[in-house]
Amino acid sequence: MSNDAQGSVFVGIDVSKAHLDVAEGATATAWRVANSPDGIRDLLARLRVSAPQLIVLESTGGYEVPVLAELATCGLPVALVHPGRVRAFAKSLGQLAKTDQLDAQLLARYAAAADPKKYRLPSGAEVLVGALLTRRRQLIEMTVAEQNRLERAPVSVQTRLRKHLEWLAQELADVDAEIHQHIQRSAQWEAQDELLQSVPGVGRVTSYTLLVDLPELGTLTRESIAALVGVAPMNADSGRWRGKRRVQGGRAGVRSTLYMATLSAIRWNEPIKAFYQHLVDQGKHKKVALVAAMRKLLTCLNAMLRDQQPWQPQRPRIRKKVLATP
């Protein structure tokens, strides 16, 4: 076992379909357990003895979910990180080799160096509604694909496509009804949903997505919430050179939903519409103005939940930092 100077233990777990490779420290030899209920129980027993300061796992397409949930449920400090960040960290160290054991040691080293944010265990309702929202997006994607096929399909196939489209429409309606029922069962969600939907341009789907996929809304600063979603412009300056600021990263599902809501808001929400039009009149590209409007709408929603106040339409102030190119 390898600790830092203060005696803290940082653990890295490399997750695969069959195994969990665990390194308690950057130089410790990794040990392996099965990625199964029995293996996870053995893992928990050993980590309780180690009392690590932080455990880090990579997201691996779902194979990490069981062990992540068990670690969080047992109260062990755990963080889930994006694989791209870990690989960039490995390159910065000059580590090009890649094995399960090396990856576990690398994750332990990343835990000590980067101190990533600890994972918040979602409630059962959040998991269920999140899965339903994912299913809803899948149904819409399938509907669009089938509609595109219908335009080019021979008559003999069109009947089958129309039947499938009817089934998809009914399934979508059923999923929407089930999501609505779960939201209504929670007094907190129902109150927040009412606040969010008081904003012109924000409908049920946007509200539900924000409640489930962005639970931090209303608890962070406007800068932090914008960065979390991925609508905060990042500087690209070096010396005297000043590059264009661009948005990057963030939660793609939330950003996509916010994009659609903003398209509606710049038509029907007078303050957001005025804000967007002002940027366009100042010579900003429409896409740049739209991203700025997304950020403004998100900031308003964040403040509303923070203050527990419904939408109060007023012309937003125009600041120089907002006019900067994302």
C-alpha positions as CSV (number, residue, x, y, z in Angstrom):
1,M,0.0,0.0,0.0
2,S,1.4,3.4,-1.0
3,N,0.3,6.6,0.8
4,D,1.1,10.2,0.3
5,A,3.2,12.3,2.8
6,Q,0.2,12.9,5.0
7,G,-0.7,9.2,5.2
8,S,-3.8,9.5,3.0
9,V,-4.7,6.5,0.8
10,F,-5.8,7.1,-2.8
11,V,-7.4,4.2,-4.6
12,G,-7.7,3.6,-8.3
13,I,-10.1,1.0,-9.7
14,D,-9.8,0.0,-13.4
15,V,-13.2,-1.5,-14.4
16,S,-13.8,-4.1,-17.0
17,K,-16.8,-6.4,-17.7
18,A,-15.3,-9.3,-15.8
19,H,-12.8,-7.8,-13.4
20,L,-12.0,-4.9,-11.1
21,D,-8.3,-4.1,-10.8
22,V,-7.5,-2.1,-7.6
23,A,-4.4,-0.1,-6.7
24,E,-4.2,1.4,-3.2
25,G,-1.6,4.1,-4.2
26,A,0.3,5.0,-7.3
27,T,3.1,2.5,-6.8
28,A,1.2,-0.4,-5.1
29,T,0.8,-3.7,-6.9
30,A,-2.8,-3.9,-8.1
31,W,-5.0,-6.7,-6.9
32,R,-8.0,-8.1,-8.7
33,V,-11.6,-9.1,-7.8
34,A,-14.4,-10.2,-10.0
35,N,-16.9,-7.5,-11.2
36,S,-19.7,-9.4,-9.6
37,P,-21.7,-9.2,-6.4
38,D,-19.3,-11.5,-4.5
39,G,-16.3,-9.7,-5.9
40,I,-17.7,-6.3,-4.9
41,R,-18.3,-7.5,-1.4
42,D,-14.7,-8.6,-1.1
43,L,-13.6,-5.2,-2.4
44,L,-15.7,-3.3,0.1
45,A,-14.4,-5.4,3.0
46,R,-10.8,-4.5,2.1
47,L,-11.4,-0.8,1.4
48,R,-13.2,-0.4,4.7
49,V,-9.9,-1.4,6.4
50,S,-7.9,0.9,4.2
51,A,-10.2,3.9,4.9
52,P,-9.2,5.7,1.7
53,Q,-9.4,9.4,1.3
54,L,-10.7,9.0,-2.3
55,I,-11.5,6.2,-4.7
56,V,-11.5,7.0,-8.5
57,L,-13.1,5.0,-11.3
58,E,-13.5,5.8,-15.0
59,S,-16.9,5.7,-16.7
60,T,-16.9,2.6,-18.9
61,G,-20.2,2.4,-20.6
62,G,-22.1,1.0,-17.6
63,Y,-19.8,-1.7,-16.3
64,E,-18.8,0.7,-13.4
65,V,-22.4,1.3,-12.2
66,P,-22.8,-1.7,-9.7
67,V,-19.5,-1.0,-7.9
68,L,-19.9,2.7,-8.0
69,A,-23.4,2.4,-6.4
70,E,-22.1,0.0,-3.7
71,L,-19.1,2.2,-2.8
72,A,-21.3,5.3,-2.5
73,T,-24.0,3.5,-0.6
74,C,-21.4,2.3,1.9
75,G,-20.3,5.9,2.5
76,L,-16.8,5.4,0.9
77,P,-15.6,8.6,-0.9
78,V,-15.7,7.8,-4.6
79,A,-15.4,9.9,-7.8
80,L,-16.3,9.0,-11.4
81,V,-14.1,10.6,-14.0
82,H,-14.1,10.9,-17.7
83,P,-11.6,8.5,-19.4
84,G,-10.3,11.3,-21.7
85,R,-9.1,13.3,-18.7
86,V,-7.3,10.3,-17.3
87,R,-5.6,9.6,-20.7
88,A,-4.5,13.2,-21.0
89,F,-3.1,13.0,-17.4
90,A,-1.2,9.8,-18.5
91,K,0.3,11.6,-21.5
92,S,1.4,14.5,-19.3
93,L,3.3,12.0,-17.2
94,G,4.8,10.4,-20.3
95,Q,3.0,7.1,-19.5
96,L,2.2,5.5,-22.8
97,A,1.9,1.8,-21.8
98,K,-1.5,0.6,-20.9
99,T,-2.5,-2.4,-18.9
100,D,-5.2,-3.0,-16.3
101,Q,-2.8,-2.8,-13.4
102,L,-1.1,0.3,-14.8
103,D,-4.5,1.9,-15.3
104,A,-5.5,1.3,-11.7
105,Q,-2.2,2.8,-10.5
106,L,-2.7,5.8,-12.8
107,L,-6.2,6.3,-11.4
108,A,-4.8,6.3,-7.9
109,R,-2.2,8.9,-8.9
110,Y,-4.9,11.0,-10.6
111,A,-7.0,10.9,-7.5
112,A,-4.2,12.4,-5.4
113,A,-3.2,15.0,-8.0
114,A,-6.6,16.2,-9.4
115,D,-8.8,15.7,-6.4
116,P,-12.0,15.2,-8.6
117,K,-15.4,16.0,-7.2
118,K,-17.0,13.2,-5.2
119,Y,-19.9,11.2,-6.7
120,R,-23.3,12.0,-5.4
121,L,-25.5,8.9,-5.2
122,P,-28.8,9.6,-7.0
123,S,-32.1,8.7,-5.4
124,G,-34.1,5.8,-6.7
125,A,-36.5,8.2,-8.3
126,E,-33.7,10.1,-10.1
127,V,-32.3,6.9,-11.5
128,L,-35.8,5.8,-12.7
129,V,-36.8,9.1,-14.3
130,G,-33.3,9.5,-15.8
131,A,-33.7,6.1,-17.5
132,L,-37.1,7.1,-18.8
133,L,-35.7,10.4,-20.2
134,T,-33.0,8.4,-21.9
135,R,-35.7,6.1,-23.3
136,R,-37.7,9.1,-24.5
137,R,-34.7,10.4,-26.4
138,Q,-34.2,7.0,-28.0
139,L,-37.9,6.8,-29.1
140,I,-37.6,10.3,-30.7
141,E,-34.5,9.2,-32.6
142,M,-36.2,6.1,-33.8
143,T,-39.2,8.1,-34.9
144,V,-37.2,10.5,-36.9
145,A,-35.3,7.6,-38.5
146,E,-38.5,5.8,-39.4
147,Q,-40.1,9.0,-40.8
148,N,-37.0,9.5,-43.0
149,R,-37.3,5.9,-44.3
150,L,-41.0,6.4,-45.0
151,E,-40.3,9.1,-47.5
152,R,-38.2,6.7,-49.6
153,A,-39.7,3.4,-49.0
154,P,-41.8,1.4,-51.6
155,V,-45.5,1.2,-51.0
156,S,-45.3,-2.4,-49.8
157,V,-43.0,-1.3,-46.9
158,Q,-44.8,2.0,-46.0
159,T,-47.6,0.1,-44.2
160,R,-45.1,-1.6,-41.9
161,L,-43.4,1.7,-41.2
162,R,-46.6,3.5,-40.4
163,K,-47.5,0.7,-37.9
164,H,-44.2,1.1,-36.3
165,L,-44.6,4.9,-36.2
166,E,-48.0,4.5,-34.5
167,W,-46.4,2.2,-31.9
168,L,-43.6,4.6,-31.3
169,A,-46.0,7.5,-30.8
170,Q,-48.0,5.5,-28.3
171,E,-44.8,4.4,-26.5
172,L,-43.7,8.0,-26.3
173,A,-47.0,9.1,-24.8
174,D,-46.8,6.3,-22.2
175,V,-43.2,7.3,-21.3
176,D,-44.2,10.9,-21.0
177,A,-47.2,10.0,-18.7
178,E,-45.0,7.9,-16.5
179,I,-42.3,10.6,-16.1
180,H,-45.1,13.1,-15.2
181,Q,-46.4,10.8,-12.6
182,H,-43.0,10.4,-10.9
183,I,-42.5,14.2,-10.9
184,Q,-45.9,14.7,-9.2
185,R,-45.1,12.2,-6.5
186,S,-42.3,14.4,-5.2
187,A,-43.4,17.6,-3.6
188,Q,-39.9,19.1,-4.1
189,W,-39.8,18.2,-7.8
190,E,-43.4,19.4,-8.4
191,A,-42.6,22.8,-6.8
192,Q,-39.4,23.2,-8.8
193,D,-41.1,22.0,-12.0
194,E,-43.8,24.7,-11.5
195,L,-41.1,27.4,-11.1
196,L,-39.2,26.2,-14.2
197,Q,-42.2,26.0,-16.4
198,S,-43.2,29.5,-15.5
199,V,-40.5,30.7,-17.9
200,P,-41.7,31.1,-21.5
201,G,-39.8,28.6,-23.7
202,V,-39.4,26.0,-20.9
203,G,-41.7,23.1,-21.3
204,R,-42.2,19.8,-19.5
205,V,-39.3,18.0,-21.2
206,T,-36.8,20.8,-20.5
207,S,-38.0,21.1,-16.9
208,Y,-37.8,17.3,-16.2
209,T,-34.3,17.1,-17.8
210,L,-33.0,19.9,-15.7
211,L,-34.5,18.5,-12.5
212,V,-33.0,15.0,-13.0
213,D,-29.8,15.5,-15.1
214,L,-28.8,18.8,-13.5
215,P,-29.6,18.5,-9.8
216,E,-27.0,21.2,-9.0
217,L,-29.3,23.8,-10.6
218,G,-30.0,26.5,-7.9
219,T,-27.0,25.6,-5.8
220,L,-24.1,26.9,-7.8
221,T,-22.9,30.3,-9.0
222,R,-23.8,31.3,-12.6
223,E,-20.3,30.8,-13.7
224,S,-20.1,27.3,-12.2
225,I,-23.5,26.2,-13.6
226,A,-22.6,27.4,-17.1
227,A,-19.3,25.5,-17.0
228,L,-21.1,22.4,-15.7
229,V,-23.5,22.4,-18.7
230,G,-20.9,23.4,-21.2
231,V,-22.1,26.9,-22.2
232,A,-19.3,28.9,-20.5
233,P,-16.8,30.4,-23.0
234,M,-13.2,29.4,-22.3
235,N,-10.3,31.7,-23.0
236,A,-7.6,30.7,-25.6
237,D,-5.0,33.4,-25.0
238,S,-1.2,33.1,-25.2
239,G,1.1,36.1,-24.7
240,R,-0.2,38.9,-26.9
241,W,-2.3,36.6,-28.9
242,R,-6.0,36.6,-28.1
243,G,-7.9,33.7,-29.5
244,K,-11.6,33.2,-29.8
245,R,-13.4,32.0,-26.7
246,R,-15.2,28.7,-27.2
247,V,-17.6,26.5,-25.2
248,Q,-16.5,22.9,-24.6
249,G,-17.2,19.9,-22.4
250,G,-20.2,19.8,-20.1
251,R,-23.3,17.6,-20.0
252,A,-24.4,17.0,-23.6
253,G,-27.9,15.9,-22.8
254,V,-28.7,18.9,-20.7
255,R,-27.1,21.2,-23.3
256,S,-29.1,19.7,-26.1
257,T,-32.4,20.2,-24.3
258,L,-31.4,23.8,-23.3
259,Y,-30.6,24.5,-26.9
260,M,-34.1,23.6,-28.0
261,A,-35.6,25.6,-25.1
262,T,-33.6,28.6,-26.1
263,L,-34.8,28.4,-29.7
264,S,-38.3,28.7,-28.4
265,A,-37.3,31.4,-25.9
266,I,-35.9,33.7,-28.5
267,R,-39.3,33.7,-30.2
268,W,-41.7,33.8,-27.2
269,N,-39.7,35.0,-24.2
270,E,-39.4,38.8,-24.6
271,P,-36.3,39.4,-22.4
272,I,-34.3,36.5,-23.9
273,K,-35.5,37.6,-27.4
274,A,-34.3,41.1,-26.8
275,F,-31.0,39.9,-25.4
276,Y,-30.4,37.7,-28.4
277,Q,-31.5,40.4,-30.9
278,H,-29.2,42.9,-29.2
279,L,-26.2,40.6,-29.8
280,V,-27.2,40.0,-33.4
281,D,-27.5,43.8,-34.0
282,Q,-24.1,44.2,-32.5
283,G,-22.7,42.0,-35.3
284,K,-22.4,38.7,-33.4
285,H,-22.9,35.6,-35.4
286,K,-26.3,34.0,-34.8
287,K,-24.8,30.9,-33.4
288,V,-22.7,32.9,-31.0
289,A,-25.7,34.9,-29.9
290,L,-27.7,31.7,-29.4
291,V,-25.1,30.2,-27.1
292,A,-25.0,33.5,-25.1
293,A,-28.8,33.3,-24.9
294,M,-28.6,29.7,-23.7
295,R,-26.2,30.9,-21.0
296,K,-28.5,33.7,-20.0
297,L,-31.6,31.4,-19.8
298,L,-29.6,28.9,-17.7
299,T,-28.5,31.7,-15.4
300,C,-32.1,32.9,-14.9
301,L,-33.3,29.3,-14.2
302,N,-30.4,28.9,-11.7
303,A,-31.4,32.1,-9.9
304,M,-35.1,31.2,-9.8
305,L,-34.4,27.9,-8.1
306,R,-31.9,29.4,-5.7
307,D,-34.3,32.1,-4.6
308,Q,-37.5,30.0,-5.1
309,Q,-39.1,32.7,-7.1
310,P,-41.2,32.3,-10.3
311,W,-40.3,34.0,-13.6
312,Q,-40.2,37.7,-13.4
313,P,-39.8,39.1,-16.9
314,Q,-37.5,42.0,-17.2
315,R,-35.0,43.2,-19.8
316,P,-31.6,41.6,-18.9
317,R,-28.6,43.8,-18.5
318,I,-26.0,43.5,-21.3
319,R,-22.5,43.1,-20.0
320,K,-19.2,43.1,-21.9
321,K,-18.3,39.7,-20.7
322,V,-21.5,38.3,-22.2
323,L,-20.8,39.9,-25.5
324,A,-17.4,38.0,-25.8
325,T,-17.4,35.3,-28.5
326,P,-17.9,31.8,-27.0
